[in-house]
Structures are given as C-alpha cells and as structure tokens.
Amino acid sequence: MATRAYLRQPGLEIPRPELHLAGKLSVIFLGLLGLGAVAGGIALTSKPDGSVMHFDVAILGGSPFTDFFVPGLILGGLFGIGSFVVAALGLRHARIAPFLAFAVGCGQMIWIVIELTIIGEFSFLHPTFFGVGLVIALAAVPWGWPTFQAWRRSR
C-alpha cells in the first residue's frame, strides 16, 4: 500500500521550468559543451592513438585504457550527445531538464578532475571545460528550483 508521501495532492500543478536567465545560460553552455565534446569524441575515436589531437598514448598509463577510443566514446556520447539532448529538453521546458543539466554539469567537473588525475598533464582546456560544467550546474539550481519546490509541495 502506498504511503501518503508518494501520493500527489489533487489540484497542485508542477510548473514547467521557464527559460529565464538561468535556464538560458544552462542551455547555451550545454550547447557549447556538446560542441566541444562531440568534436573531441570524433577526434579521439577516429584516431584512437591520439595523433589527431597530438596526444601520446603513454599518458593513459595510469588508466584502464590502452588507447583513446573508449574515452572518446564517453566524451562524445555522454557529454556531447547527452548535452545536446538536455539542451533540447530545456528548450521544450521539460520538467526534468534542469535536474539533468545539473547532473551533466557536475559530471563534467568530475570528468575533468579524473582526467587530470590520470594523465597528470594540464591544458588550458581543463579549467575552461571545468568552468563550463560549473556554470551549467550553478545555473541549473535556480532554473529548476521552482519546479522542485512545487513537486515537494505536491507530495
């Protein structure tokens, strides 16, 4: 039997997230992340030896990967295509979009930290894309807050 906590109160509508400043920032930065990640993913999977991006496979020595193919798939698929999907959901005012944007932003920051830990080399792209993830995550909070609050009240 369901408890009261799982029942929605009748008459309370959960609003769709509006694309005010925070939503627009999230969608724009999701698009930028998507472009960069798809480009990087294509480069890494097309030449898994890293030659397209002037990477040496030796930097993967502390990782479970022997070449850049799987990291390229993760980069292009999860952060590339995934960012575009979340941006499209945001443009459609899907209730889940701000929460997925927060997850993508946090995931991007985690990806950069793990990448730096494994490869041990620093590029200007690391703080740039860490910053992109940070902007996405920070903007997603006020963007999704009204939807979250209404959802909580409806329980």
N, C-alpha and C positions, 0 to 999 in steps of 0.2 A: 504494500500500500504506500502511495506517495505521501510524503510529509508536506506540511504547509509551506516549507521553504522552497519546494520545487513547483508550486502552483502559481501561475500568473494571476494577478488581480485583474478582474474584468474592468474594462474602461480605461486602462492605462496604456497609452501608446508609446512605444520606444521610438524616439526620433531617429531619422537618418542623419548621419553627420553632414554638416554644412561645409562647403569649401570656402571658408573664410581664410584669413592669412595663414594660420597653422596648417590647414588642410592643403592649401595651395603650395606651401613650402614643402610639405611631405611629398606631394605628387611630383613637383618639379625635381626634387632631389632623388626620388625613386627613379625618375626617368634618366637623370644623369648617371646614377649608379647602374641602371640597366644597360645604358650605352657602353659605359666603361667595362662592365663585367662581360657583356656579350663579346665585345671586341677582344678582351683579354682571353676569354674562353676559346674563341675561334683560333686565336694565335697559338695558344698552348696545345689545343687538340690537333691542329693541322700539322704542327711540327713538335711532337712530344719531347724532342731533345732540347727544346728551349731556344733553338737558334733564331727563330723569328723575333724573339724579344731579347736576344743576346744574353740568355741565361745559361749557366753551366749546370748540368745535371748534378754535379758534385754538391751543390748547395742543398740538395734533398737528402744528404747523407744521414741526418738525424730524424728522417721521416719514414713512414711506411711505404713511400712511393719510390719507384725506380726511375720514373720519368714524369713529365708534366701532364700526361693525358688525363688521369683521374682528377687532379686539382683543376685542370681546365674545364672538365665536365661540371664539377661542383661550382666553379666560378661562373661559367656561362649559364648553367641551368638554374641553380638555386638563386644566385644573386642577379643574374642577367634577366632571364625569362621571368623568374619569380618577382623581381622588382616591377617589371612591366605589367604583370598580372595584377599586382597590388595597386599600382597606379591607376590601371583601368577600373578596378573595383572602386577606388576613391572617386574617380570621375563619375561613376554611376551612383555615388552616395550609398554604397553598400555598408551596412552597419558594422561588418567585420573589418572593413578596410583600415581604420586607424589602429586596430589591435594587431593586424598583420604587418602594418607599416612599422609599428614599434618593434615587433619580432625581427623584421628584416634589418632595421637599424642596429639593434643590439647584436644580431648575428654578424653583421658586417664588422662591428668593432671587435667582436670575439675572433673572427676570421683574421683580422689584421694582427692582433696580439699573438695568436697561434703561429701565424706565418712568420712574424719577426722572431719568435722563439725558436722555430725550426730552422729557418735559413740563416739567421744571425746577420743578415746584411740589411742596410737601411737605404730606402729610396724616398724621394720627395712624394711619391705616390702613397706611401704608408700613412703619413699624417693627413694627406689630402682625403683619402678614402675613409680613414677613421673619422675625420671631421664630417664627411657626408653621412656616414652612419649615425653620428651623434646628432646632427641636425634632424635627420629623419625621426630618430627615437624621441628627441625632445619635442619636436613639433607634433608628433602623434599623440602626446599626452593631452594637451588642451583640445586638439581636434576630436579626440574620442571621448573626452570627459563627460559631456552632456549625455551621450548615448549610454555610457557606463552607469551614470547616476540614475537615469531613467530605468535602465534594466534592473538596478538594485532595488529601486522603489517598487518595481512591478512584482517582485518576489515575495 
